[in-house]
Amino acid sequence: MSDVTLSAYPLFRRGKVRDVYDLGDELLLVATDRLSAFDVVLPTTIDGKGQILTQLSLWWFDQLGGLVTNHLADQSLADLTLSDEERAYLDGRTMRAKKAERIDVECVVRGYLAGSGWKEYQASGTLASEPLPEGLLLGSPLPSPIFTPAIKNDSGHDENISRAQLKDVIGAELATTLEELSLAIFRVASERAAQAGFILADTKFEFGYIDGALALIDEVLTPDSSRYWDASALVPGNEPPSFDKQIVRDWLETTDWNKQAPGPEIPAEIVAKAVDRYRAVLDRLTTQTVTGDVA
């Protein structure tokens, strides 16, 4: 779906795939259907992607409510000044969130070797500058989930840092708190994902302060912030297909695109497969998991 810009509220921030509006005491987070790859917003949209990611975040926030406070406010849009077109566009793709003092750290947790973690291990035998056992393969489970923080960069790639560096940046007490909380959330999420036949290979969290209290913010455990694999397809040495836009990246790698804007149009069949993979995560998690209070 094409973007619709709200007329009654100032745009607080426009990211590659999300628009954020200032409601005064709150923010309105709008997940668009825009598609980015290699840090470029592509001309093709994935219809329904914004709703899928929003509904999945809302579901996860509910599942984790007993473990960590979050930024969600009342989700009703009834009191907002919106045209019929704007209201229709926003349906299912928004989160109303309390304003938070964001901690500019990506709290990444990895349970398996993949992505940049695999590249670092190949180069130096380490992950987040800490040694790992020899002989691990792409897609290998780690001895235990590992916290690998990064410094946020809203305009480009985040910068991976070590746990020791994080303590230097934000202080040892807060760094320890973020690590322990991130690992606790990852353990719960991994268990829930396993019930639906998924492996949660890695994910990232963001935290901030709301009225002085630490809270989980932004999106959470979506295919845009996490690497979900089908448990039945895992063969160490080969990374399984992930349930996200990787199929789009793979197609782009077959073209002569130079990874600079503007990007190429994505074929309809590739878009359809990407939508199916996004939707599979939402459908399987919300229908195949046995959930309960998290303490």
C-alpha positions in Angstrom: 0.0 0.0 0.0 1.2 3.5 -0.8 2.2 5.7 2.1 -0.3 8.2 3.5 1.1 11.2 5.4 -1.0 12.4 8.4 -2.0 16.0 8.1 -2.8 16.9 11.8 0.3 15.6 13.5 4.0 16.5 13.0 6.3 13.9 11.7 8.7 13.0 14.5 11.0 10.7 12.4 10.8 8.9 9.1 12.9 5.8 8.9 13.5 3.4 6.0 10.3 1.5 6.7 8.5 3.3 9.6 7.0 6.7 10.2 6.7 8.2 13.7 4.3 11.0 14.5 4.3 13.2 17.6 1.0 13.1 19.5 2.2 15.3 22.3 2.8 13.0 25.3 2.9 10.0 23.0 4.3 8.8 19.7 2.4 7.1 16.9 4.5 4.4 15.3 3.4 3.6 11.8 4.8 0.5 10.2 4.6 1.1 6.4 4.8 -1.4 3.6 8.1 0.1 2.4 10.8 -2.4 1.7 14.5 -1.7 2.2 17.5 -3.8 1.3 21.2 -2.9 1.7 20.2 0.3 3.4 18.2 1.5 0.3 14.4 1.9 0.3 13.2 0.1 -2.8 10.5 1.3 -5.1 8.4 -1.9 -4.5 6.2 -2.3 -1.4 5.2 -5.4 0.3 1.4 -5.0 0.8 0.4 -6.0 4.3 3.9 -6.1 5.8 3.2 -3.2 8.1 0.1 -4.8 9.6 1.9 -8.2 10.0 4.9 -6.7 11.9 2.7 -4.5 14.1 0.4 -7.3 15.1 3.4 -9.5 15.9 5.0 -6.8 18.0 1.8 -6.3 19.9 1.4 -10.0 20.5 5.0 -10.3 21.8 4.6 -7.3 24.1 1.6 -9.0 25.6 3.5 -12.3 26.0 6.4 -10.6 27.8 4.3 -8.3 30.0 5.2 -10.2 33.2 8.9 -10.0 32.4 9.5 -6.4 31.3 7.6 -3.1 31.2 7.0 -1.8 27.7 6.2 1.5 26.0 2.7 0.7 24.8 -0.1 3.2 25.6 -3.8 2.9 24.9 -4.0 1.6 21.3 -7.3 3.3 20.4 -7.2 5.8 17.6 -10.7 7.1 18.2 -9.5 10.3 19.8 -7.1 11.3 16.9 -8.0 13.8 14.2 -7.8 11.7 11.1 -9.4 11.8 7.7 -11.3 8.6 6.5 -8.3 7.9 4.2 -5.8 8.3 7.0 -7.9 6.1 9.4 -8.2 3.4 6.8 -4.4 3.5 6.1 -3.5 3.3 9.8 -5.8 0.3 10.5 -3.7 -2.5 12.0 -0.3 -0.9 11.4 0.1 1.5 14.4 1.4 1.4 17.9 0.7 4.2 20.3 3.7 4.5 22.5 4.7 6.5 25.6 7.7 8.7 24.9 10.9 7.2 26.2 14.5 8.4 26.7 16.0 5.9 24.3 19.3 4.1 25.2 21.2 4.3 21.9 22.2 0.6 22.0 21.0 -2.4 20.0 20.8 -5.2 22.5 21.5 -8.1 20.2 21.2 -11.7 21.4 22.5 -14.6 19.3 21.7 -18.3 19.8 23.2 -19.5 16.5 26.0 -18.5 14.3 24.7 -16.4 11.3 25.0 -13.0 9.7 27.7 -10.7 11.0 28.4 -13.1 13.9 29.4 -15.8 11.5 31.6 -13.5 9.5 33.4 -12.4 12.7 33.9 -16.0 13.8 35.3 -17.0 10.4 37.8 -14.1 10.6 38.9 -14.4 14.2 37.2 -17.3 16.0 35.4 -14.8 18.2 31.9 -13.3 18.7 31.6 -9.8 20.0 35.4 -10.0 20.5 35.1 -13.0 22.8 36.5 -16.4 21.8 34.2 -19.3 20.8 35.0 -23.0 20.5 36.8 -24.1 17.3 35.0 -26.0 14.6 31.6 -24.3 14.6 29.7 -24.1 11.3 27.3 -21.6 9.8 24.0 -22.3 11.6 25.6 -24.0 14.5 24.0 -23.5 17.9 26.2 -21.5 20.3 27.1 -23.1 23.6 24.6 -20.7 25.2 22.9 -17.5 23.9 25.4 -14.6 23.7 24.8 -10.9 24.2 26.5 -9.0 21.4 25.7 -5.2 21.7 25.9 -2.6 19.0 25.8 1.2 19.0 22.8 2.4 17.1 23.1 4.3 13.8 19.8 5.6 12.5 21.2 6.4 9.1 23.3 3.3 8.4 24.7 0.1 9.8 24.9 -0.2 13.6 28.4 -0.6 15.0 29.1 -3.9 16.7 31.0 -3.5 20.0 32.2 -5.8 22.8 30.5 -6.1 26.2 33.5 -4.4 27.7 33.2 -1.5 25.3 29.5 -1.2 26.2 30.4 -0.8 29.8 32.7 2.0 28.9 30.0 3.7 26.9 26.9 3.5 29.2 28.4 2.3 32.5 28.9 -1.2 34.0 25.6 -1.3 36.0 23.3 -0.4 33.1 25.3 -2.6 30.7 24.8 -5.6 33.0 21.1 -4.9 33.4 20.6 -4.7 29.6 22.5 -7.9 29.1 20.6 -9.9 31.8 17.2 -8.6 30.6 17.9 -9.2 26.9 19.0 -12.8 27.7 15.9 -13.4 29.8 13.6 -12.2 27.0 15.5 -14.2 24.5 15.1 -17.4 26.5 11.3 -16.9 26.8 11.0 -16.0 23.1 13.1 -19.0 22.0 10.9 -21.4 24.0 7.7 -19.9 22.5 9.2 -19.9 19.0 10.2 -23.6 19.4 6.5 -24.5 20.2 5.7 -23.2 16.7 8.5 -25.1 15.0 10.9 -22.1 14.7 14.4 -21.5 15.8 15.0 -18.0 17.0 18.6 -17.7 15.7 19.1 -14.1 16.8 17.2 -10.9 17.6 17.7 -7.4 18.8 16.0 -5.3 21.5 15.8 -1.6 22.3 15.3 -0.1 25.7 14.6 3.3 27.1 13.5 5.1 30.2 9.8 6.0 30.7 9.3 8.1 33.9 12.6 6.9 35.2 11.8 3.2 34.7 13.5 0.9 32.2 11.2 -0.3 29.4 11.3 -2.4 26.3 10.6 -0.1 23.3 10.4 -0.1 19.5 9.3 -3.2 17.6 10.0 -6.6 19.2 10.8 -10.1 17.8 9.5 -9.3 14.3 11.0 -10.8 11.2 12.6 -7.4 10.6 14.4 -7.5 13.9 14.9 -11.2 14.3 16.1 -14.3 12.3 13.5 -17.0 12.4 14.4 -20.4 10.9 12.3 -23.5 10.4 13.5 -26.0 12.9 13.0 -28.9 10.6 15.3 -27.3 7.9 18.4 -26.7 10.1 21.5 -28.5 8.9 24.7 -27.0 10.4 27.0 -25.8 7.6 24.0 -24.4 5.7 21.9 -21.5 6.9 18.2 -22.3 6.5 15.9 -19.9 4.6 14.8 -17.2 7.0 11.2 -15.9 7.4 11.9 -12.4 6.4 13.0 -10.4 3.3 16.1 -12.5 2.7 14.4 -13.8 -0.4 14.4 -10.2 -1.7 18.1 -9.8 -0.9 18.9 -13.1 -2.6 17.1 -12.0 -5.8 18.9 -8.6 -5.7 22.2 -10.4 -5.6 21.4 -12.0 -8.9 21.1 -8.6 -10.6 23.7 -6.0 -11.6 22.3 -3.4 -9.2 25.1 -1.5 -7.5 23.3 -1.2 -4.2 22.9 2.5 -4.6 19.5 4.4 -4.8 17.3 4.0 -6.6 16.9 0.3 -6.3 15.2 -1.9 -8.9 11.5 -3.0 -8.9 11.1 -6.4 -7.3 9.2 -9.1 -9.3 5.7 -9.9 -8.1 6.5 -13.5 -7.4 9.4 -12.6 -5.1 7.2 -10.1 -3.3 4.5 -12.8 -2.8 7.0 -15.2 -1.4 8.3 -12.6 1.0 4.7 -11.8 2.2 4.1 -15.5 2.8 7.2 -15.8 4.9 6.3 -12.8 7.1 2.7 -14.0 7.5 3.9 -17.5 8.5 5.7 -16.2 11.5 2.6 -14.4 12.8 0.2 -17.2 12.0 2.4 -20.0 13.5 3.3 -18.1 16.6 -0.1 -16.9 17.5 -1.9 -20.2 16.8 0.7 -22.9 17.8 2.1 -21.6 21.0 1.0 -22.4 24.5 1.3 -19.1 26.3 1.1 -18.1 29.9 2.4 -15.6 32.4 6.1 -14.9 32.2 7.8 -14.2 35.5 
